[in-house]
């Protein structure tokens, strides 16, 4: 009868230690519990208050115990003072996610939490949360405060509209924005005592879509002193917050001017317009933030379709400028919460979704994706294709993911952004780069030309099949990349019934044969020879449908 052998248990202390000089901090609003390795002090767990002198005493005790790294968990902003103080004294702080350390069962106390943090950090089982450098943190504080001011100003706009509705003044039906030039001029005249709709309508700007007669009808209502008082208060508060937003913009401009260029030292201010053509926003910055941001990071991110100066400012204040903090673009998109998270069991995907994150950069990328929905760009074409397949919600996430990958690449390499139209996106549905898209591009070309039934002329020299294998397929005179990365076009020599094409003009009639040769070359290399036979059998009954310009033999050698 076999005996049951109990497995050998290893204690936590017997595991390999990665950070021997590690400590753990459990931070609260009133006190901080600190745990160091037991051999470093007779009292390895101590409690310190959160006053500044006590924080200095805490750091001094950690230095006396030979601590060089600390793991901490906290709620709110209680961790920021001790975090910055530890950085100043050369101790590496790790701000860890509380979800990663609360899954271990046991009695919950601050002392146990501090000791558990110290053990896990010493074993190298904790990952630090992302935090940008000091300059970006200062910028982030100002950007977040500006966004909060805009949010606080928005309810007072609603108070204006509600007061007007109570008086049956339907100004919001004839003006797109009641806080625009026309709307504010009319509102200020109302609270100043003007009641005549004809005189109020004279403030109409030429750009208004509705006529002056329609605006006069909308301004005819029943005047109420109480509602006028509410309207006056709302306008005053709106002006107050607008003034504070302008002061915040001035502080932001000073911050940008104090920052050195991250890409090129002493880089001059580039000559860029504040915004792209046909770009309007009432919450835009009152200085040329586009040029300042391009000087700091070395690349113009506002040129990316869907991104404005305010959006780019929000993104950079959250992710920073050093993309080396993220090993790959997949890590970057996963941190943003835009990459799909798959639950796989038994080789099957049980569930696929994006993780829920509280990330302002995530929101900025989603807003950028929503703004390109109707644009004639590659992002717009991609959004519409994803919307047809997955619906609007998933399409926004997929497009935001695509824009985020573009931003990562630009920040990582410093390349200038080249806009791609929707027509180019339809020609290259998976992007214009060769790496990682060859298989998808070949499949797309196969579907396109099989559906158009432009197949034939299977005999081509092997050399030209290899050279044309990774071409664009837009015409023989566009050329194919060779080993030296130079353009070497393959001219069409024509035939007896069809003269040769003039060099320099696109040759559309030779394109189907080149594409078919590429498909044939790839299928010949593959072990599944049956696929080539099936394609040949498909081409045979459709050979009579070739256009007259394509029926002749073309020698592309």
N, C-alpha and C positions, 0 to 999 in steps of 0.2 A: 504494500500500500504506500503510495507516494506521500512523502511528508511535505507539509506546507512550510516553506521557508519565508520568513518575513523579510521584505526588502530592507537593505541597509539605509538608514536615514542619515543625512548630512545636516549638521546644524548650519544656521545662517552665518555664523562666525567662521566656518571652515571654507566658505566660498572665496574666490579670488577677489582681492580688493583692488579697485581701479583708482579711487581717490582716497588715499589713507588720511589726508588732512581735511576731511570734509566735516561740515557741521550742518545741523538742521534747525530751522526757525519756523515756529508756528506763530503767526502774527495776528493780533487782534487790535481792537480800537484802543484799549487801555493798557495792555501788557503784551510782552513778547516772551515766549518760552524758547530757550536756546538749549540745544543738546550737542555736546562734543564727544569724541571717542572717550570711553571710560578711563583709559590709561593716561589721559592728558591732564586731568584735574581730579581732586578728591571729591568735588561736587560737580559731576559732569553735566547736570541739568540745572539751569538757573532761569530765574524770571526777572525781566527788566521792564520798567515802565516805558511809555512811548514818548516821554519828554525828551527834548534835544540833549540835555546833559546825560540822561540815562542811555541814549543811543551811543554817545561817545564812549561811555563806560563799557557798553556791550562790545563795541569794536575793539577797544583796548584789551578786553578779556580774550576775545578771539585771537588777536595777534599774539598775546602771551601764551596761548595754547598751541601756537603754530598752525593755525587754520589758514588755508589759502583758497578755499571754495566753500560756498554756502548754498544750500537748497532751501527755498522758502515757499510757503503757500499762504495766500491771503485772500481777503475779499475787499472789494472797493479799491480805495487808493491808499490804504494804510501802509502798503509795502514800499511806496515810492521814497520816503525820506531815508529809510535804512538801506534801500537798494543803492541810492546815489552815494550815501556815506561809505558803503562798502567798496564801491568802485573807486572812490577817491583814495582809499587806503590800500589799493592793490589786491583786494579780495574779490574773486570772481563770483558774482551772485547768479544763482539759477532760480528764476521764477517759474515754478512748475504748475501744471494744470492740476487742480484739486481732484478732478475725475480720475487721474492716473494713479492716485495714491489712496483713494478711499474705497477701492474694491476689496481690500484685504479685510476679512471679518475680525472683529475684536471689540473690546470696550473702547468707546470714543472719549478720550480726554486730551487736553492740550499737551500734557507731558508725553503721552504715548505717541501723539502725532509728531512731535519734535524728534523723538527717538527713532520713529519709523522713517522719517525723512532723512535723518542722518545715516541710517543703515542702507536705505535704498540708494542714496546718492553716493555713498562710499563704494557700493557695488557697481556703479555706473548704469543704473536702471532708470534714471530720470532724464528727461529731455527738457531743455530750457525753452521758454516761450520767446517768440521773436520780439525784439525791441530795437528800433533804429538808433543811429548815433545821436549825439547831443544836439547838433544843429537841426537835424530833421525833427527831433522831439520838440524843439522850440517852435519850429514851423507848424508842426502838428497841433500844438496848443492853440496857436492863433487861428488856424484853419477851422478847427472844431468850434472855437468860440464864435467865429464869424457865421458858421452854419447855424449855431444856436440862436444868434441874433436874428437871422433870417426867419427861423421857425417862430421866434417870439413876435416878429412883426406880422406874420401871416394872419393871426386871429383878428387883428385890428382892421385888416382889409375886409374880412367877413362882417365885422361890425358896421363898416360903412355901407356895404351892400344891404344888410338887414335893415338899417335905418332908412335907406332909400325905398326899400320895398314896403315898409310900413306906411310911407307917404305916397305909395303908388307911383314912384318915379322909377321907371324901368330903364335906367341908364345902362345896366349890365346887358341888356338885350341889343343895344345899338353900338356898344363899344366892346371890343375884345378884352380890354384891360382898363378897369376904372382908375387904376393908379398910373396910367400913361400920361402923356403930355396933355391931351384933350380932357381926359377924365379929371385929373387933379386941378386943372384950371377951372373947370365947371364947379367942382366941389368947393374949392376955396372961395369962389364967387358966391356960392350958396350960403356958406357960413358967414360971409361978410355982409349979407343982407340982400343980395340980388334974388328976385323971385320971378322975373319976367323970362319965360322960356325962349323968346326970340333973342334977347340979349345973351342969355346963357349959351344958345346955339352958335353964337358968333365965335366962340372959342374952338369951334371945330377945325381940326387940321386938315389939309388937303388929302392926306393919306387915308382918311376914314372912308370905309366902304359905304356906309349909310349916308343918305343925303341929309341936308340941313332940315328939310321938312320932317323927315322921320325922327330926327333928334329932338325937334320941337315937340312932337307928340309924346316922345318918351319923357321929356322934362316937365310935362304937364301933370301936376299931382295936387295932393292936399297937404299943405305945409303944417307941421306940428312942431311946437317949440321944444317939447321933450326929445323928440327924435333928432331935431337939429342940434340939441346939446350933445346927444350921444355921437352924432356925426362929427361935431367939432372936437370932441375928446379923442375920437378915433383918428382923426387927421393929425392932431398934435402928437399922439403916441406913434403914429406911422412916421412922422417927420423926425421924432426923437430917435427911433431905432435906425432910420436911414442915416442920420448924422453919425451915430455910433458905428454903423457899418463902414462909413467912409473913413472914420478914424482908424478902424481896424485895417482897412486897406492900406492906409499910410504906414502903419506899423509893419504890415507884411512886405511892403516895398522896401522899407529899411532893412528888414531881415534878409531879403534876397540880395540887396546890395552888399551886406556884410558877409555873405557866403562866398567862398572861393569856388572856382570851377572844379568840378569833380573829374572832368575829362582832360582838360588842357589848362595848365597854370596860366593865370593872367589872360584868360580868353576875353576878347572884346565882346561888347553887346551886339548880337546879330541884328541885321536890319530885317525885322519881321513885323508884319502888321499885327495889331492887337488880337484880331479874330479872323477867321476864314470868311470868304465872300458869302453873303446871304446868311450870316450867323448873327442872331439877335438874342439877347438875354437881358432882362431887367435886373438880374442879380450878378451881372458881370463886374469884374474888378475895375476900379477906376484908374488903373495904370497898365502899362504894357507888360502884363505878367507872362505872356507867351515868350517874349524876347528874354526876359530874366530867367525863366525856367530853362530855355534852350541854352543859355550861357552856362548855367550851373551844371546841367547833366550832359551837355555836348550833343544833344539831338533834339529835334523839334517834334515832340509827341503830339502837339496840337494838330499837326498835319494828318494824323491818323483819322480816318472818317469816323465820326461819332464822338470824338473827344474835343472838348473845349478847354479853354485855359483854366476855368474853375474845376472841371472834372479832372484834368491832369494834376492840378494842385492838390486835390483831395487824394488822388492815387499815390502821388509821390510822398505826401506827408504820412501815409500809412505804410507803404512798402519800402521807402527809402530809395537810395540810388545804387546800392551795392548788391548786385544780383548774385554775387558769390555766396551770399548767405543761403541761397537756395541751390542745391546741387544740380538740379535739372529743371526744365520747364514744367515737368510733371509735379515736382515738389511744390513749385510756385503756385500752380493752379489748384493743387490739392489744399494748400494753406488758405487760398482765397475761398475755397468752398465751391469752386466751379467745375471741378473734375468729378466724374461719376465714381461712386463708391459701390463696389460689387460685393455682395455676400455670396461666397462660393462654397458649396458643400458637395462632395462626391463628383466633382468635375462639372457641376451645373450651377448656373447663376440663379440663386434663389431670389435675390432682390438687387435692384440697381437704382441708386438715387444719389443726389448730392447731399453732402453733410450740411446740417444747419450750423451756421456760423454767424457771429455778430461782428461783421467786418464792414467798415465803411468803404473800403476799396471794392469789395464785392458789390455793394450797391451802386458804386460809380460805374463799374463795368456793365452792370445790368441796364443802367440808364443809357449808357452809350449804345448798347445793343438795341434798345427800344427806339433810339433816335435814328438808326440807320434802316429801319424797316422798309421805308419807301424810297430809299436813295438808289441812285444808279451807280452802285459800287459793288465790289466783290463781297463785302460784308452784307449789303442789302440783298444781293442774290442768294447768298448762303442762308440768310434769315428766312427768306420766302420759301426756299427749298425745304428747310427744316420745319417751317410752319405747316407746309402741306403734308409732311410725313408724321410729325409728332404733336402738332398743336402749338398755340402761341406761347404757353409757359415754357415748355421745353425748348422752343426755338430761341427764346430770349437767353436762356442759360447757355445753349450751345454757341450762340453768336458772341455772348460775353466771354466764353471760354476762348473763342478764336481771337478776339481782340486782346485778351490778356496774354496769349501766347505771342502775339505780335509785339506788344509793349515789352515783354520780357526779352525778346530777341533784339529789339532796338536798344534797350538799356545795356544788354550784355555786350553787343558788338559795336555800338555807336554808329551803325549804318543809317543813312538817310532813308526816310520812308518813301516808297514809290507807290502811288495810288494805282489800283487795278480796277478797271471798269467792270460792269456787269457782263459785257460782251466777252472780255478776256476771262472772266470767271467761268462763263459757260464753255469757253474753249478749253480751259484748264480747270475743271471743277474741283480739283483737290489741291490747287495752289500751283505757282509757277516754278517751284523748286523741284529738282530731280530726286533728291534724297528722300526716301520714304514714300514716294508717290508713283514709282514706276509701275508697280503691279496694278494699282487702281487706274492709272492713265491708260495702260494697255487694255484693261477690261472695258473702259469707257470707249476707247477708239474702236474696239471690236464690236460693241453694241451699235455704235453710230453707223459704221459702214456696212454692217450686216443688215441693219434696218433699212438703209438706203439702197441696198442691193447693187453696190458698186464694187463688185469683186471680179477678178480675172487677172490674166497675165502673171502666171506663177513663176516664170523663169527669170531670175535675176542673179547677177554675179554675187558671190558670197561677200566680197569686200564691201559692196555698197549696201548689202542687207545689214551688215554690222554697223556701218556708218550711219545708216538711217534708222537704226533700231530705237534710239532715244530722241529722235527729232520731234519737232513740235507738231508737224502734220498740217501746217497752214499753207504750204506751198513749197516747191523745191528751191526757190530762190531765197528763202529765209535762212537756209543753211543749217548745218548740224554741228554740234560741238565736237572737236577732235581732241587729241591728247594734250595739245598745247593751249587749249581753251581759246582758240581763234575761230573765226567764222570762215567756213569753206563751203560755199554753195555748190549744190549739185545741179547743173543746168539740164534742162530738158532738150534733147536733140531732135525731137519731133519724129516724123515718119514720112513715107512717100505720099500718103494721103493727107497728112497734117503737117504743115511746115513747123520748123523749130520756133520756140518762143523767143521773144526778144529778151536778152539778159537784163535783169533789173526789174522786170515786171513779174507779178505773181503768176505762177502757173498752176491753176486750179485743177486742170484736167489730168496732170500727172500725180496729184496728191493721192487719189485712191489706190493707185498701184504701189506707191511707196509705202503707204500704210499697210496694205495687204502683205507686202514683202516683210515688213517688220513683224506683223502678226505671225506670218509663216515661220520666220526665223526663230521667234520665241517658242512656237509650238514644236518645231523640229528639235530644239534643245531639250524640251521636256520629255520625260519617259512615256507620257500618255500619248502615243502616236494616234490613238483612236480619235482624239479631238480634231486633229488635222483632217482625217478622212471625213469626219462628220461635216466640217466646214466646207470641204471640197464638194461633198454631196449637196450642201445647201447652195453653193454658188452655181452649180450646173443648171438647175432649172430657172435661175434668175439671170443667166448671162445675156438673154435677149433684151433685158430691160436696161442695159447700159445706154447712156446718152451717146449721141453720135460723136461728140467731141472726145469721148472716152473709149470708143469702140476700136480705134486704131491702136497698133502696137507702139509703145513708147520705149525707146532705149534710153534708160537713165544712167547707163554706164559711162 
